[in-house]
Amino acid sequence: MKNGLQNPRAGYEAPAGVTHGKDAEQAEIYTLLSGIEQRYGYDFTHYSPASLKRRLERALAQTGLTRFTDLLARLLRDEACFDAFLETMSVTVTEMFRDPAFYRAVREHVVPVLRTYPFVKIWHAGCATGEEVYSMALLLHEEAFLDRVRIYATDFNKHSLDTAAEGVYSARQMAAYEANYREAGGKGDFSEYYSPGYGRAKIKDFLKERTTFSYHNLVTDGVFGEMNLICCRNVLIYFDKTLQDSVLYKFSESLRHGGFLCLGNKESLNFTAVKPLFAAVDKKERIYRKCGAPYAV
Ligand SMILES: C[S@@+](CC[C@H](N)C(=O)[O-])C[C@H]1O[C@@H](n2cnc3c(N)ncnc32)[C@H](O)[C@@H]1O
């Protein structure tokens, strides 16, 4: 429930009337999450409990406080502190051509379909600092139809989005990404795609022109329509089953019939409510295609 302290769903539930030991800590975490949702609108109650707790403990340690209730009191009053808290809550690890075999599979199974369309819409949900998005733009450039593509790249971490839009990475990182690019079936000279200088590498403008980076919270915000491809890789892994189902349902609504959905290699549609709506295109690389009729949950 958005406006009440009771949360009717599974996930981080308030323990019933228990006030000591582990349950007291769970009650404090629940109070913390409820307070954050009420004050800032961010709902973490359906993040996967184990990693959520690790993140919360790290956030607590960073403030020098020892109790979650004290952390809540500070967060409620101090927006800058909440900003830092959000940074800790979002895991933004990413790289260019992460899991090279996935990009080879995209070239093999997805590109031949998408290139037949007059216009292609792609959504990268949870794009972090943008490396994944530029990898896709670069691949589509090499496949010679980037000029017919519009990419929407979203995340709820505003600092990451700023980095993504800037498209400036360290030269050392780019050297490592070049190996991924080759393994991913790169067809050109990787160094042609960025301008080096002062230990930095700036992604060239022609790879940015088709992309819009914007804020979007997968838990609370609506969806973009008529997508041909959605990449949401290494994000669902941080959500519990209820939230995974809800986000996957949003994706199923957002995709056109025949649209592709790509997940991370530790994520899958198995045991999810949307499974009947999709056919596996490449099981190993977690590439699916929407085939079923729309349905209501
Ligand atoms: C590990 S990164 C994955 C980046 C990229 N997709 C990849 O696979 O390399 C996870 C991203 O999901 C974002 N994220 C987590 N919860 C989110 C939410 N509720 N809405 C939007 N983005 C979210 C985080 O901010 C982070 O940037």
The ligand as an SDF file (V2000), in Angstrom:
LIG
                    3D

 27 29  0  0  0  0  0  0  0  0999 V2000
   24.2110   -4.3500  -11.8660 C   0  0  0  0  0  0  0  0  0  0  0  0
   23.5420   -2.9500  -12.7080 S   0  0  0  0  0  0  0  0  0  0  0  0
   23.2090   -3.6390  -14.3050 C   0  0  0  0  0  0  0  0  0  0  0  0
   23.7100   -2.7480  -15.4130 C   0  0  0  0  0  0  0  0  0  0  0  0
   23.5820   -3.3220  -16.8160 C   0  0  0  0  0  0  0  0  0  0  0  0
   22.2190   -3.6270  -17.1380 N   0  0  0  0  0  0  0  0  0  0  0  0
   24.4620   -4.5340  -16.9930 C   0  0  0  0  0  0  0  0  0  0  0  0
   23.9400   -5.6590  -17.0360 O   0  0  0  0  0  0  0  0  0  0  0  0
   25.6740   -4.3920  -17.0620 O   0  0  0  0  0  0  0  0  0  0  0  0
   21.9060   -2.8120  -11.9840 C   0  0  0  0  0  0  0  0  0  0  0  0
   21.2580   -1.4660  -12.2550 C   0  0  0  0  0  0  0  0  0  0  0  0
   19.8690   -1.5650  -11.9190 O   0  0  0  0  0  0  0  0  0  0  0  0
   19.4800   -0.3300  -11.3910 C   0  0  0  0  0  0  0  0  0  0  0  0
   18.2400   -0.4860  -10.6210 N   0  0  0  0  0  0  0  0  0  0  0  0
   18.0470   -1.1540   -9.4670 C   0  0  0  0  0  0  0  0  0  0  0  0
   16.7680   -1.0150   -9.0470 N   0  0  0  0  0  0  0  0  0  0  0  0
   16.1540   -0.2560   -9.9810 C   0  0  0  0  0  0  0  0  0  0  0  0
   14.8300    0.2460  -10.1170 C   0  0  0  0  0  0  0  0  0  0  0  0
   13.9040   -0.0130   -9.1960 N   0  0  0  0  0  0  0  0  0  0  0  0
   14.5260    0.9870  -11.1980 N   0  0  0  0  0  0  0  0  0  0  0  0
   15.4830    1.2690  -12.1360 C   0  0  0  0  0  0  0  0  0  0  0  0
   16.7480    0.8390  -12.0570 N   0  0  0  0  0  0  0  0  0  0  0  0
   17.0770    0.0850  -10.9890 C   0  0  0  0  0  0  0  0  0  0  0  0
   20.6600    0.1060  -10.5420 C   0  0  0  0  0  0  0  0  0  0  0  0
   20.6610    1.4960  -10.2800 O   0  0  0  0  0  0  0  0  0  0  0  0
   21.8330   -0.3380  -11.4010 C   0  0  0  0  0  0  0  0  0  0  0  0
   22.2770    0.7020  -12.2320 O   0  0  0  0  0  0  0  0  0  0  0  0
  1  2  1  0
  2  3  1  0
  2 10  1  0
  3  4  1  0
  4  5  1  0
  5  6  1  0
  5  7  1  0
  7  8  2  0
  7  9  1  0
 10 11  1  0
 11 12  1  0
 11 26  1  0
 12 13  1  0
 13 14  1  0
 13 24  1  0
 14 15  1  0
 14 23  1  0
 15 16  2  0
 16 17  1  0
 17 18  1  0
 17 23  2  0
 18 19  1  0
 18 20  2  0
 20 21  1  0
 21 22  2  0
 22 23  1  0
 24 25  1  0
 24 26  1  0
 26 27  1  0
M  CHG  2   2   1   9  -1
M  END
$$$$
